[in-house]
Amino acid sequence: MDSTHSNPQPTHLAARAAPEFSQLATLFGLFYFLQGIGDPTDGLLTQPLRGLLIEQGESAAAISTFMFLLSLPWTIKPLYGLVSDFVPLAGYRRKSYLVLGSAISAAALFALAVQSNAIDKASLLIWLLPPAISVAFADVVIDALLIERGQPQGWTGQLQSVQWTALYGAAALAGWGGGYLSQHHLITTGFLIVATGSLAALVLSLLAGEDRSLAARAARRGTASQLAEAWRMPVLRASALFLILWAFNPFSDTVLHIHMHRHLGFSEQFFGETVTYSAVASMAGTLFYGAVRSRIKNFRILLHSAVVLGIVSTIAYWAVRDEMSARTTCAAAGFTTAVATLVQLDLAAQVCPLAIAGTVFAVLMSLSNLSMFFSAWLGGICYDRWRAVFGDQLAFDLLVALGGAMTAACWLVVPRLTRELAAHESHT
């Protein structure tokens, strides 16, 4: 049930719930912080990897293709959800997979550190896939735990605010650190740092508690019937369409990185600093959302706000011309993007059936991720072709305009989605 429509807890119940909320917030925050450092597609290693490919003379299309392939584990998140929901491992639905994934990720990253100076692009991609799969799988498991524990209490929005504040905090460190590693050609050091983070996630997974009776109950449920029932929910289909449209934005960080480095002449270190500015502003955005979420009773307001903020966070990059405008724009875009993103996540968490939360939330997020990754790959191709015809700056500006226009298309879905949300809330 939507937290804004549930009955407020009595004071004595709220007081007893406070320690549980704090424990959950700490657990989810730590996991997301480590994810933010360790994700090869959007963490500490991302800029050094792109910087290495730029130095090797790879085109925007080639770099976008590499990152797209590395991002593919995020597009099969429903598979992780099915495994986690219905295939217990060592008596647990969640904990065992977190332990196993962290161990595999650490091993692959330490192996990369040993051979990174002599590795080719294809081998680099192959060795990075296990950590990418591990992070994506862990993301599904952690989100399922959050929905299971947070939705009945009406805490999904607030817990997601904590998660994403931690994630953006990690991004701030990863932005500065990634810029430093890229500028000084220290990618091997990056592999070692991220491998150590995987070991920390392994320890945290071992310490995490889980109700083992849920695994036995999951094994007795009918997988196909529950999935079919979920798919028949109109609110889920409407939510999926909205998330796909919102994520389809051909203007990507890869294009921004190449444009700032090659056309504007910014150093790798400075680009890393702009990532940090964006991440710090994003932390402010997530904290803002957590503070105001309980005061907004109508989710329709949040949906319209998300579309507006999504458009603003893209077209703001028209202003980037020098270092000062880059700092200001990245900070403003970071804040608006964070608020808009949390609306998407809150929407997905609210409509997931609890019994198969891991699978359904993963389906929604994988559709969103696939839309984002495919549009970024397409944007890299368009940018290369438009540069040849229009020049660097106009090609960049056109891609920004296209990104804003695609986000505006979400308004085509909002009326239907709000109707379905109202119907869903009346039956919960």
N, C-alpha and C positions, 0 to 999 in steps of 0.2 A: 504494500500500500504506500502511496505517496506520503512522504513524511510531513508534507504541509497540510495533509488532510486527515492525519491521524490525531487521536485525542492526546493532549499533552499529558505527560506522566505526572502523578501526584508528587509532591515535593520529596516525601520520604523514599519513593521509588527512584526518583531522579538522583537522589544522593547516593543510593546503593548502586545505581548504574554507572556513576562517575568513574570508580576505579576500573570497571570493565572497559569503559570507553577509552580510558587512558592507556590500558594495556594493549587494546587492539590498535589504537592510534600509533603507539610506539612500535609495535610489531610491523604493521603495514608501512609505516614511515621508513623504518630501517631497510626493509626489503626493497622498497622503491628507490631509496637512495643508492643502494648497491646496484640495482638495475640501471639507474641513470649513469653510473660510472662505467658499467660493464657492457652495455649494449653496443655491439660493433657498428650498428647503423645510426646511432644517435648518442654516442657517449664519448669517452675520453679518446678512443682510437679513431673516431670518425674523421676529424680534420687531418690528422697525420696520414691516414690512408688516402684521402682525397689529395692531400699535398704531394704524396709520393707519386700518385698517378699523374698529377699536373706536371711535376718535374720530368716525368718520363715522356711528356708530350702528348698525352692522351687527350682526345677531344671531349667536349661536354657530353656528347652522346655516349661515348665509350665509358666515361666515368659514371654517368647516370645508369648505364646498363650494368656495370659492376655493382653499384649500390642497390639496384633493383634486384639482382640475383641474390645478393647478400640479405635482402629484405624478405625474400620468399618464405622463410620460416614463419613470418608473421601472418602470412595469408592462409596458412593451414591450421590456425588456432582452433577451429571446431574439432579437429582430430584430437588435439590435446585435451579439449574439454570432454570429449567422449571417453577418452582413456581415464581421465581423472575422475569423472562422475561414475563410471560403470565398471572399471577394472582396478580394484584395489590391489596395491602392491605391498607385501609384507604386513597386511592387516590395516593399511592406511589408504585413504583416497588421495590425500594431498601431501603429507609430510615426506613419504618415501620418494616421490617424484622430485621434490625440491632437493633432497639430499643427493639423489642420483645425478640430476642435471648439474648441480654445482660442482660435483666431483669431475664429471666429464669436461665441463667448461674449463676448470682449472688445469686439467691435464693437457688439453689442446693448446691453451694459451702459453703454458710453460714450454711446450714443444715448439711453438712458433718463436718464442724468444730465443731459443737455441739456434734456430736456422734462419732467422729473419733477414740477415744480411745477404743471403744467397738464394732467396726464394723468388720464384717467378710469379706473375700475376694469377695464373690459373691455380697454382698450389696455394697461394695466399688465400684465395677464395675458398678453397676446399677446407683448409685448416680453420678458417673463421666461421664456417657453417655450424660446427658443434656448439660454440659459445652462443651464436645467434639463436639456434634452436633452444638451447638451455634457457636463455633470457625470455624468449617468447613463451615457452612452456610454463616457466615460473610465473610469468605475468598472468596467465590463465588461472593457475592454481590460486594465486593470491587474490585475484579478483573474485573467484568463486567463494573463497573464505570470507571476503568482505561482504558479499551479498548475503551469504548464509547468516552471518552474525549481525550485519548492520540493517538489512531491510526490515526485519520484524520490529526493530527498535526505532526505525525512522532515522537512522544514522548514515545512510549511504552518502548523501551530499557532503556531510561534515567529514566523514572518514576519507572520502576521495579528495577533499580539500587538503587534509593532512598528507595523504599519499603524494599528491602532485606538488605540494610545497617542498617535500623532501626530494622529489624527482627533479624539480627545477633548481633546488639547491645543489644537487649533484651536477646538473647541467652547467651551473655557474662555475663550479670547480673544473668541470670537464672542458668548458670553453677556454678558460685561462690556461689550464694545463695542456689541452690539446694544441692550442696556439704555440705554447712554448716548445712542446715536443716536436711540432711540425717545423717551426722556425730553426731549431737546432738539430734536426734530423735524428731524433732520439726515439724512433718508433719501437725499438727493442725494449727500452725502458717502459714505454707504454704497455707493451704486452705483459711485462712483469708486474706492473701496478694492477692491471685488470685481473691477472691471474690471482694475485693476492686477495683482491676483492671477492673473487669466486670462492676462495677458501673461507673468507669471513661469512659469506652466504651459506656455505656448508655448515659452519658451526651454528649459525642462527637457525638453520633448518633442523638440526639435531636437537636444539633446545626448545623448538616450538612444540606446543601441545596440540592434540587433536582428539576428538571423541571417536574412538575406534568403532563404536556401535553404528555410526553412520555408514561405514564401509559395508557392514553386513546387510544393512537395509538397502543400500544401493544395489547390491548384487541380486536382490530379489525382485527388483523393479523391471518392468518391460521397457526396454530402451526405445524400440520403434514406436510404440504407442504413445509414449510421452513426447517424443519429438514431433510426431504427427499432430498431436493435440496442440503443442506450442505453435507449430506453423499455421494452424487454423486461426490463431489469434490475430485479428485485424490490426491491433495496435503494434504487434511485432513487425508486421509487414510494412506498415506506414513508418515506423521508426527506422527500419533498415533502409528504406528509400531516402529518408531525410539524411541519415548518416553517410550514405554513399555520395549523395550530391554535395554535402558540405565538405567532404574530404577530397573531392575531385578538383584539385587546384594545380595546374601545370607550372605555377611559379614555385620553385623549390629552393632549399638551402644550397643545393649543388650549383644551380644557376647563379644564385647570389654570391656564393664563394668565388666562382670563376669570374663573374663580372667585377667584383671588388678587387680581386687579385690582378687579373690581366688588363682590364680596361681602366679602372681607377688607380691602379698601382699601389694598393694597400698591401702591407706586409702580412705574412701568415700570422705573426704575433698579434697584429692589430685586429685581424678578422676574428681570432680567438677571443680577443677582448670584447668585440661586439656580441659574440655569443654569450659571454658572461653578463653583459649589460641586459641582454634580452632575458636571460634566465633569472636574474635578480628581480627584474620587473615582473616576470611571470610568477615568482614567489609571492609578490605583492598581490597579483591578480587572484591566485588561488586562496590566499588568506582573505581577500575581499569577498570572494564567492562564499567561503565558509561562514563568514560573518553575516552576510545578507540573505543566504539561502532560506533560512527558517522564517524570514519575514515576508517572502514572496509567496502568496497563496495560489497564484494562477501561473501554471507552467507555460501558458501561451506567451506571457510576457518574456519569459526566459528564452523561448524559441526565437521570437522576433529579435531580441537583444543579441542572441548568438549570431544571427545572420548579419546584422548591422556591424557587430564587432569583427566578424570574419572578413567582411568587405574592407573595413577600415584597416585591419592589420595587414592586408595585402597592398592596397593602393598607397599606403603610407610610404612604400619603398620608392615611389616616384620622386620623393624628396632627397634621396641619397645622391650627393654630388661630391662631398668632401668628408673628412673625418668627423667633424662636429655633427653634420647632418646624419651621418651613419650611426653615431652613438645615440642621438636623440630618436631616430626612427626605429632602431632595433629595440630600444627600451619601450617605446610606445606600443610597438607591434607585439612585444613580449607580453605586456599586460593584457591587451585586448584578446590576444590569441588564447591565453591561459583561461580567462573567464569563459570565452566561447567554447573551449574544449571541455571544460567541466560541465557545461550544460549538456553536451553530447553524452558524456559519461554518466551523468546523473539520469538522463533520459533512459539510457540503456539499462542501468541498474534497476530502475523503477519498474520496468516492464518484464523483467526476467522471472519465470517461474522458479521458486526456490529449489524444487527437487532436482532440476537440471540446470542450475544457475551457471555452472562452469561451461557447459556446452553452448547454451543460448547466448550468454554474454560473449563468448568467444566467437560465435557466428557473427554477431553484430559487429564486433571489433575487427574481425578478419575482413569482412566486407568493406568496412571503412578503410582499413590498412591497404587492401588490394586496390581500392579506388585511389588512395593517396599515392601509392608507389607507382601505379601505372600512369597516373597523370604526371608525376615527376619525371618518369622516363620519357613520356611523350613531350613534356616541356623541354627537356634537354635536346631532343631532336629538333623541335621547332626553333629553339634559340640558335642552334648552329646554322640552320638554314636561313633564318631571318637576318643573322649577322652578315651572311654573305650578300644579302640583297639590300638591307637597310643600314648596316653598320651596327656597332656594338650597343650604343646608347638607345637607339630607336627599337632595336630588337628586344632589349631589356624592358623598355617601357611598354611595348606591345604585349609582352608576356605577363607583365603586372596587370595590365588592363584585362586580359583574358582571364586571369585568376580571379579578379574581383567580380567579373561577370558570371563566372561559374558558381561562385558562392551565392550571388544574388538569385540564382535559379532555385535555391532552396525555398524561396517564398511560394513557389508553385505547390509545394507539399504541405506547408504549414497549416492551411485550413483543414485538410483531411486529417492530419496528425492530431490537431487539437480536439477534433470531434472524437477520434478513437481514444485518446487519452481520457476524455470525460466519460465515455462509455466504460472504459476499463476501470476507472476509479469508482464508478457506481456499483461495480460488481465485486470490489475487493474490500 
